[in-house]
Amino acid sequence: MSPTWITAFLDFAPDHHQPGVGFWQAATGSALSAPRGDAEEFATLVPPDGDSYLKVQRRRVGDDRVHLDLHVPDPRAAADAAAVAGAIEIVDRGFVVMSSPGGIVLCFVDHPASRVPAPTAHPDGSSARVVQVAIDVPRASYDAELSFWKVLTGWAEQASSVCADFRFLVPPVGLPVRLLLQRLGEDDGPARAHLDWGTTDRAAETERHLALGARVLAVHPHWTVLVDPLGRSYCLTEQSPLPAG
């Protein structure tokens, strides 16, 4: 069941879609594919090199969120195994849409991909890339959600050296992002997700994002929390932007 690739989808509320896609396209230095889907709701943030791992979706209803596509040889078989691990099936449309026990939407797809894009290089010599999907989980459901994603991916768990509430799930070499399971301070509620960047110069990367309309929410010793112009939160971290391995 371990995925051969993972894609992070930025899902936008209907009135956030156009400006939200514009911000993330500029921030990542990507091109935007032609729209696709029955309502032209999907598009890909196409990197200058390598295979895409960031995509966008216009939701019919609902707020901004992040969902994950897990690329597997047999989506139906992977979905059946995920259900045993605790996932809830939402719909099978050739790709299978499910929810984690904590409420994170995930899809099993069979699209091939294998080349991790290089980080975006800036004129000052720094570089940056989205390197992590952080799954934010309230205390009551944290252990179950962490266990679910460990079983689902088969990835190795790694403790954090900077925060006891972080657990990383580290993929094999050749995948574009790892997962961070973060235990929140709140007692209960749904899990949600955000994207984390790795950068060689956090201060310079912060200024670039501010110039695009982002705002800083908090500065921590090893990461900075920002929101895009529409209020979606994400982090700039001091992780390496280079692909693993």
C-alpha positions as CSV (number, residue, x, y, z in Angstrom):
1,M,0.0,0.0,0.0
2,S,3.0,2.3,0.3
3,P,2.6,5.1,-2.2
4,T,5.0,5.5,-5.1
5,W,4.3,9.3,-5.2
6,I,2.3,11.8,-3.2
7,T,0.6,15.0,-4.5
8,A,-0.6,17.8,-2.3
9,F,-3.8,19.5,-3.4
10,L,-4.6,23.1,-2.5
11,D,-8.4,23.1,-2.4
12,F,-9.9,26.6,-2.6
13,A,-13.3,27.9,-1.6
14,P,-15.1,29.1,-4.8
15,D,-14.4,32.8,-4.2
16,H,-10.8,32.2,-3.3
17,H,-9.8,30.1,-6.3
18,Q,-8.5,32.6,-8.8
19,P,-6.5,34.8,-6.4
20,G,-5.4,31.8,-4.4
21,V,-4.0,30.0,-7.4
22,G,-2.3,33.2,-8.5
23,F,-0.5,33.5,-5.2
24,W,0.7,29.9,-5.1
25,Q,1.7,29.9,-8.7
26,A,3.9,33.0,-8.1
27,A,5.3,31.7,-4.8
28,T,6.3,28.3,-6.2
29,G,7.6,29.7,-9.5
30,S,5.3,27.3,-11.4
31,A,3.4,27.4,-14.6
32,L,-0.3,26.6,-14.5
33,S,-1.7,23.7,-16.6
34,A,-5.0,24.0,-18.6
35,P,-8.0,23.3,-16.3
36,R,-9.6,19.9,-16.4
37,G,-12.5,18.0,-14.7
38,D,-16.2,18.1,-15.3
39,A,-16.4,21.7,-14.2
40,E,-12.8,22.6,-15.0
41,E,-12.1,22.5,-11.3
42,F,-8.6,21.0,-11.3
43,A,-5.3,22.3,-12.5
44,T,-1.6,21.5,-11.9
45,L,1.2,23.8,-10.7
46,V,3.8,22.7,-13.2
47,P,7.4,23.0,-12.0
48,P,10.2,24.0,-14.4
49,D,11.7,20.5,-14.1
50,G,10.7,17.2,-12.7
51,D,7.1,15.8,-12.1
52,S,4.4,17.9,-10.5
53,Y,3.4,17.2,-6.9
54,L,1.3,20.4,-6.2
55,K,-2.1,20.8,-7.7
56,V,-5.2,23.0,-7.2
57,Q,-8.9,22.5,-7.0
58,R,-11.9,24.9,-7.0
59,R,-14.4,23.5,-4.5
60,R,-18.1,23.7,-5.2
61,V,-18.8,24.6,-1.5
62,G,-16.7,24.7,1.6
63,D,-13.6,26.4,2.9
64,D,-10.0,26.2,1.8
65,R,-8.2,23.0,2.8
66,V,-5.4,20.6,1.7
67,H,-6.0,17.1,0.6
68,L,-3.6,14.4,-0.5
69,D,-3.4,12.1,-3.6
70,L,-1.5,8.9,-2.9
71,H,-0.2,7.3,-6.1
72,V,-0.5,3.5,-6.1
73,P,-0.6,0.8,-8.8
74,D,-4.1,-0.4,-7.8
75,P,-6.3,2.4,-6.2
76,R,-9.1,0.0,-5.4
77,A,-6.9,-2.5,-3.5
78,A,-5.2,0.4,-1.7
79,A,-8.5,1.8,-0.7
80,D,-9.7,-1.5,0.7
81,A,-6.5,-1.8,2.8
82,A,-6.9,1.8,4.0
83,A,-10.5,1.0,5.1
84,V,-9.1,-1.8,7.3
85,A,-6.7,0.8,8.8
86,G,-9.6,3.1,9.6
87,A,-10.2,5.2,6.5
88,I,-13.8,6.1,5.5
89,E,-14.7,5.8,1.8
90,I,-16.5,8.8,0.3
91,V,-16.7,7.8,-3.4
92,D,-15.1,5.6,-6.1
93,R,-14.8,7.5,-9.4
94,G,-11.9,5.5,-10.9
95,F,-9.9,7.2,-8.3
96,V,-11.0,6.5,-4.7
97,V,-11.8,9.4,-2.4
98,M,-11.6,8.6,1.3
99,S,-11.2,10.4,4.7
100,S,-8.7,9.6,7.4
101,P,-10.1,8.9,10.9
102,G,-9.4,12.5,11.8
103,G,-11.1,13.9,8.7
104,I,-8.2,14.5,6.2
105,V,-9.4,13.9,2.7
106,L,-7.2,11.6,0.6
107,C,-7.5,10.0,-2.8
108,F,-5.9,6.9,-4.3
109,V,-4.8,7.5,-7.9
110,D,-2.6,5.6,-10.4
111,H,-0.9,8.4,-12.3
112,P,2.8,7.8,-12.7
113,A,5.4,10.2,-11.5
114,S,9.0,9.7,-10.3
115,R,11.2,12.9,-10.7
116,V,11.3,15.3,-7.7
117,P,11.6,18.9,-9.0
118,A,14.6,20.9,-8.0
119,P,14.2,23.8,-5.5
120,T,13.4,27.2,-6.9
121,A,16.7,29.1,-7.1
122,H,16.7,32.8,-6.4
123,P,19.2,35.5,-7.7
124,D,20.6,35.9,-4.2
125,G,21.7,32.3,-4.2
126,S,19.0,31.0,-1.8
127,S,16.5,28.4,-2.8
128,A,13.2,27.0,-1.5
129,R,10.7,24.3,-2.2
130,V,7.5,22.9,-0.6
131,V,8.9,19.8,1.2
132,Q,6.3,18.7,3.8
133,V,2.6,18.3,4.4
134,A,1.8,19.0,8.1
135,I,-1.3,17.2,9.5
136,D,-2.5,19.2,12.5
137,V,-4.4,17.0,15.0
138,P,-6.1,17.7,18.3
139,R,-4.8,15.8,21.3
140,A,-7.8,13.4,21.7
141,S,-7.3,11.9,18.2
142,Y,-3.5,12.4,17.7
143,D,-2.3,8.8,18.5
144,A,-5.0,7.2,16.3
145,E,-4.2,9.6,13.4
146,L,-0.5,9.1,13.6
147,S,-1.0,5.3,13.7
148,F,-3.3,5.5,10.6
149,W,-0.8,7.4,8.5
150,K,2.1,5.1,9.5
151,V,0.1,2.1,8.4
152,L,-1.2,3.9,5.3
153,T,2.2,4.9,4.0
154,G,4.6,2.4,5.5
155,W,7.0,5.2,6.1
156,A,9.4,5.3,9.0
157,E,8.5,7.5,12.1
158,Q,11.1,10.0,13.3
159,A,10.9,12.1,16.4
160,S,11.6,15.9,16.2
161,S,14.6,17.4,17.8
162,V,12.8,20.8,18.2
163,C,9.3,19.9,19.4
164,A,7.9,17.0,21.4
165,D,4.5,17.5,19.6
166,F,6.0,16.7,16.2
167,R,6.4,13.3,14.6
168,F,7.8,13.0,11.1
169,L,6.9,10.2,8.6
170,V,9.9,9.9,6.3
171,P,9.4,8.5,2.8
172,P,11.8,6.5,0.8
173,V,14.3,8.4,-1.5
174,G,12.5,9.7,-4.6
175,L,9.3,11.1,-3.2
176,P,8.6,14.9,-3.1
177,V,7.3,15.5,0.4
178,R,7.3,13.9,3.9
179,L,4.5,14.1,6.4
180,L,4.6,15.9,9.8
181,L,2.0,14.9,12.4
182,Q,1.6,17.8,14.8
183,R,-0.2,17.5,18.1
184,L,-2.3,20.6,18.6
185,G,-3.0,22.3,22.0
186,E,-6.8,22.0,21.5
187,D,-8.5,18.9,23.0
188,D,-10.8,17.9,20.2
189,G,-12.1,18.7,16.7
190,P,-11.2,17.8,13.1
191,A,-7.7,17.3,11.8
192,R,-6.5,19.7,9.1
193,A,-3.4,20.1,7.0
194,H,-1.0,22.8,5.7
195,L,2.1,23.0,3.6
196,D,5.6,23.6,4.8
197,W,8.5,24.9,2.8
198,G,12.2,24.2,3.2
199,T,14.5,27.1,2.5
200,T,18.2,27.9,2.7
201,D,17.4,31.5,3.8
202,R,14.2,31.9,5.9
203,A,14.4,35.6,6.2
204,A,14.9,36.2,2.5
205,E,12.1,33.8,1.6
206,T,9.8,35.5,4.1
207,E,10.4,38.8,2.3
208,R,9.6,37.3,-1.0
209,H,6.3,35.9,0.3
210,L,5.4,39.3,1.9
211,A,6.0,41.0,-1.4
212,L,3.4,38.6,-2.9
213,G,0.8,39.6,-0.3
214,A,1.4,37.1,2.5
215,R,1.4,38.1,6.2
216,V,3.5,36.8,9.1
217,L,1.6,35.3,12.0
218,A,4.4,34.1,14.2
219,V,8.2,33.7,14.1
220,H,9.7,30.6,15.9
221,P,13.3,29.6,16.3
222,H,13.2,27.2,13.4
223,W,10.1,28.1,11.4
224,T,7.9,31.1,10.5
225,V,4.1,30.9,10.2
226,L,2.5,32.9,7.4
227,V,-0.9,33.2,5.8
228,D,-1.5,33.9,2.1
229,P,-3.6,36.9,1.0
230,L,-6.8,34.8,1.5
231,G,-5.9,33.5,5.0
232,R,-4.5,30.1,4.3
233,S,-1.7,29.3,6.7
234,Y,1.6,27.7,5.9
235,C,5.2,27.6,7.2
236,L,8.7,28.5,6.0
237,T,11.1,26.2,7.8
238,E,14.9,25.7,7.9
239,Q,14.6,22.2,6.4
240,S,16.7,21.6,3.3
241,P,14.7,22.3,0.1
242,L,16.7,19.6,-1.7
243,P,15.0,16.2,-2.4
244,A,15.8,13.5,0.1
245,G,18.8,11.4,-0.9
